[in-house]
Amino acid sequence: MSAASRAPLSSNRPRGHVSSRRAMALTATVAASAFVLTACGSGGTSGGSGDTNFVTGTDGIATVAKGERVAAPDLSGPTIDGKQLDVADYKGKVVVINVWGSWCGPCRLEAKNFVAVSADLKDQGVQFVGINTRDTSTGPAVAFEKQYGVTYPSLYDPTGKLMLRFKKGTLNPQAIPSTLILDRQGKIAARTLQALSEDNLRKMLKPVLAEK
């Protein structure tokens, strides 16, 4: 009888152990999900649900056919220099959106490339916009732009709420840095989740700029 009374105790231990392991796994999954939005690195090459409509090349640049694109979400608010900006006001232009942080090493590496291409294509209907994120104050962001000669505006998004407005299954920014190209109708045409060389930035822009 004492053996029978001990049996339930021994059978309960594995269940408790499994529950503990499941809780740990869930915690790890949540942490990993948060890391995607806060990590500073090369990022991934694809994302969203299984019902995506984009194709990712070997260079890490994902593109969407013109007839299958979705509109960018509301991207408006204060800039790092205290002004107000609404990306929708640039409809009619090709818009390059770069998600960056002053604390991000790869962002520093690509900054000069964005400055060069922005200056070169300014008169061709291309508008660059930054989204500064994870900087707890605007001071470091302003210093970053001054250091690298950035003249185009950047929305200030310290908590990443603008990034979370992008729907799953679309070309959403999932890492820092990320870069998106919006076509002239304000729809998302291309994305990369890694720092860009000047050549790759121009490669992303070229087909969208050529569209009529």
Sequence and secondary structure as in RCSB ss.txt:
>XXXX:A:sequence
MSAASRAPLSSNRPRGHVSSRRAMALTATVAASAFVLTACGSGGTSGGSGDTNFVTGTDGIATVAKGERVAAPDL
SGPTIDGKQLDVADYKGKVVVINVWGSWCGPCRLEAKNFVAVSADLKDQGVQFVGINTRDTSTGPAVAFEKQYGV
TYPSLYDPTGKLMLRFKKGTLNPQAIPSTLILDRQGKIAARTLQALSEDNLRKMLKPVLAEK
>XXXX:A:secstr
 HHHHHHHHHHHHHHHHHHHHHHHHHHHHHHHHHHHHH BSS  S  S SS   EE TTSEEE  GGG  B    
EEEBTTS EEEGGGGTTSEEEEEEE TT HHHHHHHHHHHHHHHHHGGGTEEEEEEEES SSHHHHHHHHHHHT 
 S EEEETT TTGGGS TTS    SBSEEEEE TTSBEEEEESS   HHHHHHHHHHHHT  
